[in-house]
């Protein structure tokens, strides 16, 4: 039931003009952009625009403790084990009976990509192998919610904010921060901070002056690496965003880099 409810919830987002409103920003639907975080007042460069607490956090220390507890029975390592751990974390939410956990599970499953989106071949294969391994090893028991579990890694791929040493921990945000889209000339920077309660929080700061009514944007990846031209950087960004975030960037910076003068 949760899977069908989540699908109806996701499809219903288009008819909801306001998902959530906080001081200074609102989430709404915009043609060609989907959910967007919009500034409802102006912000000066360096000003905190948003501070949003994570709904789900995957802490590397917790993962290491979990891995140590099952290493004698499950002889798998590396990225596959980490993928299985993330699936197990969400499975616990999907299997819960309390209202708070179910609401959180619905919010997680409603995130991009939708059930009808086409995944990149690499992401689809990664997700299938991890779920199959989790089931075969008994880490995740057989469940009627397999369609939801099959979407766990794609949702993490498209929504997780990495932090900590070498980005080994990650957090998922389901409120306003979840609607902050990518741009290759973003108006906000991000930093993940620890809160007194233990859950990380995402802080957005204005990278420049932001006008009321302007969409809040961040960069999902490094924009220009050493040795790159604007054109080669654009090609790298578009390839990465298409594979991991399932869209081709059409921002003004990428469009300008298509000009032959960058060859």
N, C-alpha and C positions, 0 to 999 in steps of 0.2 A: 504494500500500500504506500509505503514511503516513497518508492521510486515514482509511482504515478502521481502522487501528491507533489513531489519535487518538480516533475516535468510540467504539471499544471501551474505550479508557482512560477517557474522560469518563464513559461509562455505568457503568464499574466503580468510580468514586469512591464511589458510594453504599454499596458493600459494604466499603469500606475504613474501619475505625473510626478509624485514625490515619494521616493522610497524612504528617505530619512532626512531630516533637516536639523542642522546644528548651527551654532553661531558662526556665521561667515561663509557657509557653503551649503549647497543643496544638491541632491542627486536627482537627475531627470533623464529622460530618454531624448536623444537627438538623432535625427536621420543620418545614417551612414556611420554613426559613432557608437550607437548603443547607449549603455549607461554611461553617464558623464557626471563628474563632480564640477559644479559651477560655483564660482565665487559670487556671493550675494553682497559683498562689500569690497572695497579696494584694500590692497595690501602693499606695504612698502618692502623694498628689497631687504632680505634678512629677517623679516617678521615671520613668526610661526603662523602657518596657515591652518594646520590641522594636527591634532594629536589623537590617534585612534588606537585603542587597546586590541591586541590580537584575540581572535576567537579560538584558534588552535595554534599551539606552538610545539614544534618537534625539536627538542633540545638534544644536542649531541651527547651530553653526559648521560641522559636518560636512555638514549639509543645504545650507548656502550654497555650500560648495566643490563639492558634487555638482551643484547647480543651475548654477553657473558653468561647469562642465565640459561641460554638454549644452545650454546655452541657445541655441547656434547651430543645433542640429538639432531641438530640441523647443521650439516657440513657444507654451508654456503657462506660466501664472504663478499665483501666489497659492495658495489652499488646495488646489487640484487638484494642483499640483506637489508640495506637501508630502504629500498623500495618496499619490501615486504613489511618493514616496521611501520611505514607510513600507512599502508593499507590496513594493518592491524589496528592502528590508532583510530582510524575512521570507522572500522568495523565495530569497535567498542561503542562509538557514538550511535551507529545505526541500530545496534542491538539493545540500546538503553530503553528504559520504560518511563523515565522521568521527563516531564515536560521541557525542562531547560535543555537537556541533552538532545531531545528530538527537534526542538526549535533550532538548535545549533547545527544538527545534521541536515535539516532542510535548507538552512542558509548556505551551508557548505556545498551541498549538491546543486543549489541554484546558481552557483558561480559559473563563469565561462570556463570551458566550452559547454554549449548546450548539448543535450542528448542527440541532436540531429546534426551537429557539426562534424565535418570530416577531419580526422586526425592525420598528422603527417605519418608516413609509413614507419619511421623510427620510433615515434612516440607510441603508436599503436602496438608495435612489436614489444617495446619495453613494458608497457602496461600488461599485455597478455602474458608475457613470460613471468612477470612478478606475481600476478594473480594466480596463475597456474602453480607456481612454486609454493606460494603461501597456502594454497589448498592441499597440495600434495604432501607438504610437510606437517600439516595439521595446525599451523600457526593461525590460520583462519578456518573455522569449520564451515562445512557446506551450509549455504544460506539462500533464502529466496531473494535476497537483495543483491545478487551478483551483478545485475546491470549497474547498480549504484557503485559497487566496489570497482567495477571496470573503469569508472570515470575518476577514481581517486588520483592516479598519477597525472592524467591530463589536467585536472584542476590544480594540483600542486605546481605543475609546469607553468601554467598560465597565471598563477596568482601568488605563489609563495615569495616572500621577501627573505633573503638570506642574511644572516648576521653571525657574529662570533668569529672565532679564529678560522680563517680560510673559508668563511661562509658555511660552516658545517651544521649550523642550526638554521631553522627557517620558521616563519610564522605566516598564518593565513588571517586576513582581515575580511570581515563580511559586511561592514557598514560603509561609511563614506569612502574610506581608503580603497575599498574594492572597486570603486568606480573611477579611480584616477587613472586615466589612460596614458599611453606612451606618446611621446613626440620627440623627434631628434633635435628640437630646439626647445627644451622644456622650460616652463616658468617656475618649476619647483625642484628642490633637491630633497633627498630622503635620508633619514637616519633611523635605525632601529635601536631603541633604548629599553633597558630593563625597568620595570615598575616595582614599587614596594610589594605589590601582591605576587610578583614572580612572573607574570605574563609580560612579554615584550610589548612595546608600543611603537607605533610608526609616527615619527615627527616629520611633517612637511614644512620646509621653509621656502619663502619666496626667493627665487634666484634673481628676480628683477621686479620692478613694479607690476602689480597685477590689477587690472581694472575690474570693476563690478560687472558681472555678466560673462566674464572670460572663463573658459574651461581651464581647470587645473590639470597640468600635465607633468609627467616625470619621464626619465629615461630608464628603459628596462635593461639596458646593456651599455657598455662603454661606447661612446660615440665616435671617437677618433683615436686609433692606436698609433704608436710610433711607426713611422715609415709609410703610413697610409696617405693616399690622396682623398679628397672628398668623394671622388667617384668609387674608388676601391672600398672606402669605408661604407658608402651607401650599399654597395653590393653585399658586403659582409653582414651589415645590419639587416637588410631585407631577407637574406637567406636564413639568418638565425631567428628572426621574428616569425618567419613563415613556418619554420620547423617546430619551434618551442612555444610560440604564442598564437599560431594559426591565423596570422593575417599578414598582408603585404603592406608595408608602410608607404603611405602616399603623402607624407607631410611636405611642406614647402622646401625644407632642406634637401630631402631625397629627390624631389622633383627637379630642383636646381642642379643637383649633381649629375643628372642624366644628360646635361648639356655636353656636347663633344669637346668643349674647351677643357674639360677635366681629364681627357685621355692623355 
